[in-house]
Amino acid sequence: MSDIVEARARTVQGTVRGAVERGVAVFRGIPYAAAPVGARRFRAPEPPEPWEGVRDALAFGPTAPKRPYSPPLDRLLPDPAVEGEGWLNLNVWTPSTEEAERAEGLPVLVWIHGGSLLHGSSAVPVYDGAAFARDGVVLVSVNYRLGVEGFGLFPDAPANRGLLDQLAALEWVRDNIAAFGGDPGRVTVAGESAGAVSIGALLATDRAAGLLRRAVLQSGAPAALTPDAARGTTELIARRLGVPATAAAFAAVDPAALLTAQTEVTSGGNPLTGRNSFQLVVDGELLTQDPAEALRTGSAAAGVDLLLGTNTEEYRLWFVPGGLTERISRLKLRLALLKFRVPNATARTYRSNRPDATPGELLGALATDLLLRVPLNRLADARAGAPGSTYVYEFGWPSPVQRLGACHALELGFVFDTLAHPDTMALTGPDAPQELADAMHRAWVEFATTGAPGWPSWDASRPVQFFGPGAPALVLAPRDDELRGWEPYRTQP
């Protein structure tokens, strides 16, 4: 410990020892719940055991069981794994201890990672919270149970266990963040992709009331399935393993064999093309109604400030690296339009606006809007008169890497101001514009601090802050002709 400048904080369970790194105090791997193994497996999270003395919080804690992304995404989305059983842990970045002692009530941003509820962790280097702490925001990043451990649907276990983990982490923040200089009354919860979908569900739960003041949904729209629609993936894994689809039977299976079966059942698809996956469930207990409907009708989170947005070419992360864009012919495009009941007039509008697009690019643009941009815009429209303000952004800077363009997840390095990290460069390349990261990161800091990211809130003029090539710019009702084309279409499952 002689070479480490220590930082200490007293939590409800005991004192933790972190380290001061470049003027920021960092605490890694703090347990917010007991390890979900043994008798606790497939159960709701339980509080961690207290400890005596000082507990080291110097290294990232264990990550939930998962397999790396399948090639070629594994090279674009590095996903470190940390061995161990105490998966339910979090990290805190805060101004150095001296500053934290003087500064009471710093705003807090809690980060919930994405990864299709199958991948990701708080140890992903892109999510380093030092820049937020540097700019006066306490950053907390959270691990939660993934895959069948967190979201498998069983008759003898609570549903949405990964979501229960996230709630337990927010309760830990409420009870402990003041010890790190944060204000438990100024919590913003932010997430991307599956993390944003999770936040949509959190906003719709009664249990989250009072745990957060603002929310950021990046490239993920609120959604959940009925139990009948959601249990198929669990049943397919059970069939592959030759066991009943119960938590008791799964708990008796070797964890490595369970992970292999899960990977085999869920591989080969993606969020746009579909296939077997894990989803949040309207279970009648934690989630009593569809979160999209709850947020649109104002029955949930009406007073919470929201920041919502998408990337211009989300689909390119899933379509381009594996060559799917080129494999989609005109015939396959027509069949996809029929399958998803895309109105003919809507398809014509997209074609007219993209005269040089291939069939694969047209399908990608349609799928991006159907699954992400349309429902988030509808949510913004529905909240136009709500007590909480709503802000909308679009990220459009195109990555030069593998013709990925403004693809899914590309904005993360800009939001966290981590463009210099090699893992971020896997998506952005080495020459991403720092000035764009400065602007986007500052908007997130301002939203967490004041509730206003720096542009007008949503109203009938439909203002969207566009973070793209050149300086950020406010655009009114971008591509509104395309959005209007979806009005007859029901996006809810």
Order of alpha helices (4+ residues) and beta strands (2+ residues): beta-beta-beta-beta-alpha-beta-alpha-beta-alpha-beta-alpha-alpha-beta-alpha-beta-alpha-alpha-alpha-alpha-alpha-beta-alpha-alpha-alpha-alpha-alpha-alpha-beta-alpha-alpha-alpha-beta-beta-alpha
